[in-house]
């Protein structure tokens, strides 16, 4: 497959769809950015992109992880303030056979 032909055909598809010019490579970057934001496990992202190691994926697209840190912090804040119930947490007596959740 000729790379320049793929690029030309990709540009035709973009024009027909009314989308702005972008590089074919931008699809790869978009995939690497959107999958983690949708909760896809990093290992799956690594395999989708064909990376040889998860470290390569995480180091290359670490800006995505940083962007998600705010959301993770907000969720932890909600949990710690009692705004949501977390099931299956180690030490949660209610999740143990015969256990009760008596709280702290």
QUIPE-V735585 format. One record per residue. N is the residue number from 1. RES is the residue in one small letter. SS is DSSP state (A for helix, B for strand, O for the rest). PHI is phi in degrees with one decimal (NA if undefined). D_FIRST is the distance of its C-alpha to the first C-alpha in Angstrom with 1 decimal. Layout:
# QUIPE-V735585
n=<N	N>
res=<RES	RES>
ss=<SS	SS>
phi=<PHI	PHI>
d_first=<D_FIRST	D_FIRST>
This chain:
# QUIPE-V735585
n=<1	2	3	4	5	6	7	8	9	10	11	12	13	14	15	16	17	18	19	20	21	22	23	24	25	26	27	28	29	30	31	32	33	34	35	36	37	38	39	40	41	42	43	44	45	46	47	48	49	50	51	52	53	54	55	56	57	58	59	60	61	62	63	64	65	66	67	68	69	70	71	72	73	74	75	76	77	78	79	80	81	82	83	84	85	86	87	88	89	90	91	92	93	94	95	96	97	98	99	100	101	102	103	104>
res=<x	x	x	x	x	x	x	x	x	x	x	x	x	x	x	x	x	x	x	x	x	x	x	x	x	x	x	x	x	x	x	x	x	x	x	x	x	x	x	x	x	x	x	x	x	x	x	x	x	x	x	x	x	x	x	x	x	x	x	x	x	x	x	x	x	x	x	x	x	x	x	x	x	x	x	x	x	x	x	x	x	x	x	x	x	x	x	x	x	x	x	x	x	x	x	x	x	x	x	x	x	x	x	x>
ss=<O	O	A	A	A	A	A	A	A	A	A	A	A	A	A	A	A	O	O	O	O	O	O	O	A	A	A	A	A	A	A	A	A	A	A	A	A	O	O	O	O	A	A	A	A	A	A	A	A	O	O	O	O	A	A	A	A	A	A	A	O	A	A	A	A	A	A	A	A	A	A	A	A	A	A	A	A	A	A	A	O	O	O	O	O	O	O	O	O	O	O	O	A	A	A	O	O	O	O	O	O	O	O	O>
phi=<NA	-83.4	-59.4	-69.5	-68.1	-58.8	-61.5	-61.3	-64.5	-62.5	-64.8	-63.2	-60.4	-60.4	-60.1	-61.8	-85.0	73.9	-98.8	-71.6	-60.3	-152.9	-79.3	-58.7	-60.3	-61.5	-63.7	-64.2	-63.7	-61.1	-61.6	-65.6	-87.6	-80.0	-61.0	-62.0	-64.8	-95.6	87.2	-72.9	-60.2	-54.2	-63.3	-66.9	-61.3	-56.7	-68.7	-61.6	-81.8	77.4	-73.7	-81.8	-149.4	-68.2	-62.5	-61.6	-62.1	-68.2	-71.3	-70.6	-114.2	-64.9	-60.7	-67.4	-61.0	-62.6	-66.0	-83.9	-63.5	-61.6	-65.1	-62.9	-63.9	-64.4	-66.6	-63.1	-59.0	-62.0	-63.9	-67.4	-87.6	83.0	-78.9	-153.0	-95.9	-107.2	-96.2	78.5	-79.9	-56.2	95.4	-80.0	-59.7	-65.3	-89.0	-95.4	-55.6	74.1	-84.0	-129.3	-98.2	-95.2	75.2	-73.9>
d_first=<0.0	3.8	6.3	8.9	7.8	7.7	11.0	12.5	12.0	13.4	16.3	17.0	17.4	19.6	21.7	22.3	23.4	25.7	24.2	24.4	21.7	20.0	17.2	14.3	15.9	19.1	18.1	18.0	21.4	22.8	22.1	23.7	26.6	27.2	27.1	30.0	31.9	31.8	33.3	30.2	31.1	29.5	28.4	26.3	24.8	24.1	22.3	20.3	19.0	18.5	21.3	23.3	26.6	28.3	29.9	26.6	26.0	29.6	30.0	26.9	27.8	31.6	32.3	31.5	34.1	36.6	36.1	36.9	40.0	42.1	41.4	42.2	45.4	46.4	46.1	48.1	50.7	51.0	51.4	54.0	55.9	56.1	53.9	51.9	52.6	50.4	50.5	50.1	50.9	52.6	56.3	56.3	59.3	58.5	55.4	57.5	59.3	62.7	61.9	62.9	61.6	64.7	62.9	63.9>
